[in-house]
Amino acid sequence: MARIEPFVEALRDLSYALDGLGIEWAVAGAVAANNYRDEIRTTGDLDVLLALSDNNLEDVQDALQQRGWSTTGVAEDFLLRMQHPRAGRIDVMVSGTDYENGAIARAHRVSHDPQLSFKTLAVEDVVILKLIANRHRDNADVESILVARPDFDREYMARWFGEFDLDGRFMRIVKTAMDEGLLPGGDPPLDIPDLPDP
């Protein structure tokens, strides 16, 4: 189970507000990645991905403000940056592609306690979105997930790696992990069809 203690209250609010609005959503980012790696990475924010059919962030913003949240920024119709009174920054992102909508649909429910359950992105989608983001910390997150060697849906990953041209980026991370001795050489972390050898 990912370390979510700093965000439990925020996740309860999100669950109440978003489920009440009938919005499909899933936890993304480092908190989602923590479900799939051996060593938890501390993070100062919580990322949430929403499937909004009408891209109306105002209803989401209003519902969260009624629970004491404040808005610190809005980027057009795809990002709502909120501040929870105790949990800190929460980035509420609207899915803008069929891929992201599919990722939310594939997300699986995790239970923190009898009063709190929420959906978190599947490991494949955490890796794909972190490769797309391509920041240093995202690449480090992908490496730490690879080291934990979870079971991947290889065909699903190969499809989206090809769609988003992620093969080279992924294999550079694999090679770095092998060079650092985190992955055994000659023992591929993924036998993904159509991916080049590192």
C-alpha positions as CSV (number, residue, x, y, z in Angstrom):
1,M,0.0,0.0,0.0
2,A,1.3,3.4,-0.9
3,R,2.1,5.8,1.9
4,I,-0.9,8.1,1.6
5,E,-1.1,9.3,5.2
6,P,-0.5,13.0,4.4
7,F,-3.3,12.8,1.9
8,V,-6.0,10.7,3.7
9,E,-8.2,13.6,4.5
10,A,-7.8,15.1,1.0
11,L,-8.6,11.7,-0.6
12,R,-11.8,11.5,1.6
13,D,-12.8,14.9,0.4
14,L,-12.1,14.0,-3.2
15,S,-14.0,10.8,-3.0
16,Y,-17.0,12.6,-1.5
17,A,-17.0,15.5,-4.0
18,L,-16.1,13.6,-7.2
19,D,-18.1,10.5,-6.5
20,G,-21.0,12.8,-5.6
21,L,-20.7,14.5,-9.0
22,G,-20.5,11.1,-10.8
23,I,-17.0,11.8,-12.0
24,E,-14.6,9.0,-12.8
25,W,-11.2,9.7,-11.3
26,A,-7.9,8.1,-10.3
27,V,-4.8,8.9,-8.2
28,A,-1.8,9.5,-10.5
29,G,1.8,10.7,-10.0
30,A,4.1,9.7,-7.2
31,V,1.4,8.5,-4.9
32,A,0.2,6.1,-7.6
33,A,3.8,5.1,-8.3
34,N,4.4,4.3,-4.7
35,N,1.9,1.3,-5.1
36,Y,4.4,-0.4,-7.4
37,R,7.9,0.2,-6.0
38,D,9.8,-1.3,-3.0
39,E,10.9,2.1,-1.6
40,I,8.3,4.8,-1.0
41,R,9.1,8.2,-2.4
42,T,7.9,11.1,-0.2
43,T,6.0,13.7,-2.3
44,G,4.6,17.1,-1.4
45,D,1.6,16.9,-3.6
46,L,-1.2,14.7,-4.8
47,D,-2.0,14.3,-8.5
48,V,-5.5,13.3,-9.5
49,L,-6.7,12.6,-13.1
50,L,-10.4,13.2,-13.9
51,A,-12.6,12.0,-16.8
52,L,-14.9,15.0,-17.4
53,S,-17.3,14.6,-20.3
54,D,-18.0,18.4,-20.4
55,N,-14.6,19.6,-19.1
56,N,-16.5,21.6,-16.5
57,L,-14.0,22.2,-13.7
58,E,-16.2,24.8,-12.0
59,D,-18.4,22.1,-10.4
60,V,-15.3,20.3,-9.1
61,Q,-13.8,23.6,-7.9
62,D,-17.1,24.5,-6.1
63,A,-17.5,21.1,-4.5
64,L,-14.0,21.2,-3.1
65,Q,-14.2,24.8,-2.0
66,Q,-17.3,23.8,0.0
67,R,-15.0,21.4,1.9
68,G,-12.6,24.1,2.8
69,W,-10.2,23.9,-0.2
70,S,-8.8,27.0,-1.9
71,T,-7.9,27.4,-5.5
72,T,-4.3,28.5,-6.2
73,G,-4.4,28.3,-10.0
74,V,-6.3,27.2,-13.1
75,A,-4.7,26.4,-16.4
76,E,-7.4,26.7,-19.1
77,D,-9.7,23.7,-18.9
78,F,-7.3,20.9,-18.0
79,L,-5.6,21.7,-14.6
80,L,-7.1,22.9,-11.3
81,R,-4.4,23.5,-8.7
82,M,-6.0,23.3,-5.3
83,Q,-4.7,23.7,-1.7
84,H,-6.1,21.4,0.9
85,P,-6.2,23.0,4.4
86,R,-3.9,20.4,5.9
87,A,-2.6,18.1,3.1
88,G,-1.1,20.8,0.9
89,R,-1.1,21.1,-2.9
90,I,-3.5,18.9,-5.0
91,D,-3.3,19.0,-8.8
92,V,-6.6,18.1,-10.3
93,M,-6.0,17.3,-14.0
94,V,-8.6,16.7,-16.7
95,S,-8.0,13.9,-19.1
96,G,-7.8,15.2,-22.6
97,T,-7.2,12.1,-24.7
98,D,-8.7,8.8,-25.3
99,Y,-5.6,7.3,-23.8
100,E,-6.1,9.1,-20.5
101,N,-9.8,8.2,-20.4
102,G,-8.8,4.6,-20.9
103,A,-6.2,4.9,-18.2
104,I,-8.9,6.0,-15.7
105,A,-11.1,3.2,-16.8
106,R,-8.3,0.7,-16.2
107,A,-7.5,2.1,-12.8
108,H,-8.0,-0.3,-9.9
109,R,-9.6,0.4,-6.5
110,V,-7.5,0.3,-3.4
111,S,-8.8,0.4,0.2
112,H,-7.0,2.4,2.8
113,D,-9.5,1.6,5.6
114,P,-13.2,0.7,5.7
115,Q,-14.2,4.4,5.2
116,L,-11.7,5.2,2.3
117,S,-11.2,3.5,-1.0
118,F,-10.1,5.2,-4.2
119,K,-8.9,4.3,-7.7
120,T,-5.2,4.4,-8.6
121,L,-3.8,4.2,-12.1
122,A,-2.5,0.8,-13.2
123,V,1.3,0.3,-13.2
124,E,1.5,0.4,-17.0
125,D,-0.2,3.8,-17.0
126,V,1.9,5.2,-14.2
127,V,5.0,4.3,-16.3
128,I,3.6,5.6,-19.5
129,L,2.5,9.0,-18.1
130,K,5.8,9.4,-16.3
131,L,7.7,8.7,-19.5
132,I,5.6,11.3,-21.2
133,A,6.3,13.8,-18.5
134,N,10.0,13.0,-18.9
135,R,11.3,15.0,-15.8
136,H,14.2,13.7,-13.8
137,R,12.0,12.6,-10.9
138,D,9.6,10.9,-13.3
139,N,12.4,8.9,-14.9
140,A,13.7,8.0,-11.4
141,D,10.2,6.8,-10.6
142,V,10.1,4.6,-13.7
143,E,13.5,3.1,-12.7
144,S,12.3,2.4,-9.2
145,I,9.2,0.7,-10.5
146,L,11.3,-1.5,-12.9
147,V,13.6,-2.5,-10.0
148,A,10.5,-3.8,-8.1
149,R,9.7,-5.9,-11.2
150,P,5.9,-5.8,-11.2
151,D,3.9,-7.8,-13.7
152,F,3.2,-5.7,-16.7
153,D,0.7,-6.0,-19.5
154,R,3.4,-6.1,-22.2
155,E,1.1,-5.8,-25.2
156,Y,-0.7,-2.8,-23.7
157,M,2.6,-1.0,-23.0
158,A,4.0,-1.8,-26.4
159,R,0.9,-0.3,-28.0
160,W,1.2,3.0,-26.2
161,F,5.0,3.1,-26.3
162,G,4.7,3.1,-30.0
163,E,1.8,5.6,-30.0
164,F,3.8,8.1,-27.9
165,D,7.3,7.2,-29.2
166,L,8.5,6.2,-25.8
167,D,10.6,3.2,-26.7
168,G,14.0,5.1,-26.7
169,R,13.2,6.9,-23.5
170,F,12.2,3.7,-21.7
171,M,15.2,1.8,-22.9
172,R,17.6,4.6,-21.8
173,I,16.1,4.2,-18.3
174,V,16.5,0.4,-18.5
175,K,20.1,0.8,-19.6
176,T,20.9,3.2,-16.7
177,A,19.3,0.8,-14.2
178,M,21.5,-2.0,-15.6
179,D,24.6,0.1,-15.6
180,E,23.9,1.1,-11.9
181,G,23.5,-2.6,-11.1
182,L,19.9,-2.2,-10.1
183,L,18.8,-4.6,-12.8
184,P,20.8,-7.7,-13.7
185,G,22.5,-7.4,-17.1
186,G,21.1,-9.7,-19.7
187,D,17.9,-10.2,-17.7
188,P,15.4,-7.9,-19.4
189,P,12.9,-6.3,-17.0
190,L,10.3,-6.5,-19.6
191,D,9.9,-8.8,-22.6
192,I,7.8,-6.2,-24.4
193,P,7.2,-7.1,-28.1
194,D,8.8,-4.7,-30.6
195,L,11.0,-2.9,-28.1
196,P,14.7,-2.8,-28.9
197,D,17.3,-4.4,-26.7
198,P,19.1,-1.8,-24.5
